[in-house]
Amino acid sequence: MIETQEKIIGDCTFMVTQMTALRAVKMQARLLKLLGPSFATIISASDKASPDSCLPQAVSLLADKLDEKSFENLVVDLMQGVRKNGVEMTRLDIDMHFAGNLNQLFLLLQFILEVNFSDFFLEGGIIADLIKSSKNVQVQPDLKKT
């Protein structure tokens, strides 16, 4: 069932309505294409003594996938149906409200992702299971020496 959740960010109340299932699946595919390689790099390094060492590679992978037009379209698509103080935000509203305050925009985007995809990170969720299994994978020695 589709739910709406509210959160105060800055001095505004934002209401986020969950995406329909098929819209969420399409969005998830876009997010995986964009964030997947970077996310995988960070997860695979989470067991190492210095996981921070993977950040340059993760950022590089993200930069290779990211261009300004597709990122702008992703932000606008994620914001569909978001209401600020009870009024649905348009592209122009997004542009003007968050001018000079991109941190607030990113906090709202984080909330949108939580509302729509948080179950993937919960115990028993797909992402939680992937992280758990990646930590249990042991590297097998290469027995074929040539």
C-alpha positions as CSV (number, residue, x, y, z in Angstrom):
1,M,0.0,0.0,0.0
2,I,1.3,3.4,-0.9
3,E,2.2,5.6,2.1
4,T,3.2,9.2,2.6
5,Q,5.8,10.2,5.1
6,E,6.7,13.7,6.4
7,K,10.0,15.2,7.5
8,I,11.0,18.7,8.5
9,I,14.1,19.7,6.7
10,G,15.3,23.2,7.4
11,D,12.2,25.3,8.1
12,C,9.9,23.4,5.7
13,T,7.8,20.3,6.0
14,F,8.3,17.9,3.1
15,M,5.8,15.1,2.3
16,V,7.0,12.2,0.2
17,T,4.6,9.7,-1.2
18,Q,6.0,6.3,-2.1
19,M,6.4,5.5,-5.8
20,T,4.2,2.8,-7.4
21,A,6.0,-0.5,-7.6
22,L,6.8,-0.3,-11.4
23,R,8.0,3.2,-11.1
24,A,10.2,2.3,-8.2
25,V,11.6,-0.7,-10.1
26,K,12.5,1.6,-13.0
27,M,14.0,4.1,-10.6
28,Q,16.0,1.4,-8.9
29,A,17.5,0.3,-12.3
30,R,18.6,3.9,-12.9
31,L,20.1,4.2,-9.5
32,L,21.9,0.8,-9.8
33,K,23.4,1.9,-13.1
34,L,24.6,5.1,-11.6
35,L,25.6,4.0,-8.1
36,G,26.2,0.3,-8.5
37,P,29.9,0.2,-9.3
38,S,30.8,2.8,-6.6
39,F,28.6,1.1,-4.0
40,A,30.1,-2.3,-4.8
41,T,33.6,-0.9,-4.4
42,I,32.7,0.5,-1.0
43,I,31.0,-2.7,0.2
44,S,33.9,-4.9,-0.9
45,A,36.4,-2.7,1.0
46,S,34.3,-2.6,4.2
47,D,36.2,-5.6,5.6
48,K,39.6,-4.2,4.9
49,A,41.8,-2.6,7.5
50,S,41.4,0.8,5.7
51,P,38.1,1.0,3.9
52,D,38.7,4.7,3.3
53,S,41.3,3.7,0.7
54,C,38.5,2.7,-1.7
55,L,36.9,6.1,-1.7
56,P,39.0,7.6,-4.5
57,Q,38.1,4.6,-6.7
58,A,34.4,4.8,-5.7
59,V,34.3,8.5,-6.5
60,S,36.1,7.9,-9.8
61,L,33.6,5.2,-10.8
62,L,30.7,7.5,-9.9
63,A,32.2,10.4,-11.9
64,D,32.5,8.1,-14.9
65,K,28.8,7.4,-14.8
66,L,27.6,10.9,-13.9
67,D,26.8,13.6,-16.3
68,E,25.0,16.8,-15.4
69,K,21.9,16.4,-17.6
70,S,21.2,12.8,-16.5
71,F,21.8,13.7,-12.8
72,E,19.4,16.7,-13.1
73,N,16.7,14.5,-14.7
74,L,17.2,11.9,-11.9
75,V,16.7,14.6,-9.2
76,V,13.6,15.9,-10.9
77,D,12.2,12.4,-11.4
78,L,12.9,11.5,-7.7
79,M,11.1,14.7,-6.6
80,Q,7.9,13.9,-8.5
81,G,5.0,14.0,-6.0
82,V,7.1,15.6,-3.3
83,R,5.2,18.4,-1.5
84,K,6.7,21.3,0.4
85,N,4.4,22.7,3.1
86,G,1.5,20.9,1.4
87,V,2.2,22.1,-2.2
88,E,3.6,19.8,-4.9
89,M,7.0,21.0,-6.0
90,T,7.6,21.7,-9.7
91,R,10.9,21.8,-11.5
92,L,11.0,25.6,-11.1
93,D,10.2,25.3,-7.3
94,I,13.1,22.8,-6.9
95,D,15.4,25.1,-8.8
96,M,14.5,28.2,-6.8
97,H,13.9,26.7,-3.3
98,F,17.3,24.9,-3.1
99,A,19.3,27.7,-4.7
100,G,22.3,28.3,-2.4
101,N,21.2,25.4,-0.2
102,L,22.1,22.1,-2.0
103,N,22.7,20.4,1.3
104,Q,18.9,20.7,2.0
105,L,18.2,19.2,-1.4
106,F,20.5,16.2,-0.7
107,L,18.9,15.7,2.7
108,L,15.5,15.6,1.0
109,L,16.8,13.2,-1.7
110,Q,18.1,10.9,1.1
111,F,14.6,11.0,2.7
112,I,13.0,10.2,-0.7
113,L,15.3,7.1,-1.0
114,E,14.5,6.1,2.5
115,V,10.8,6.3,2.0
116,N,11.0,4.3,-1.3
117,F,13.8,1.8,-0.8
118,S,14.6,1.5,3.0
119,D,13.3,-2.1,3.0
120,F,16.4,-3.2,0.9
121,F,18.7,-2.2,3.8
122,L,16.6,-3.8,6.6
123,E,17.6,-7.2,8.1
124,G,16.6,-9.7,5.4
125,G,16.5,-7.1,2.7
126,I,18.5,-7.6,-0.6
127,I,21.2,-5.0,0.1
128,A,21.7,-6.2,3.7
129,D,22.0,-9.8,2.5
130,L,24.5,-8.8,-0.2
131,I,26.6,-6.9,2.4
132,K,26.4,-9.8,4.8
133,S,27.4,-12.4,2.1
134,S,30.2,-10.2,0.8
135,K,31.7,-10.3,4.3
136,N,31.4,-14.1,4.5
137,V,33.1,-14.7,1.1
138,Q,36.6,-16.0,1.6
139,V,39.2,-15.6,-1.1
140,Q,40.2,-19.1,-2.3
141,P,43.9,-19.5,-3.1
142,D,44.8,-20.1,-6.7
143,L,45.9,-23.7,-6.8
144,K,47.0,-23.6,-10.4
145,K,50.5,-22.4,-10.5
146,T,52.2,-22.2,-13.8
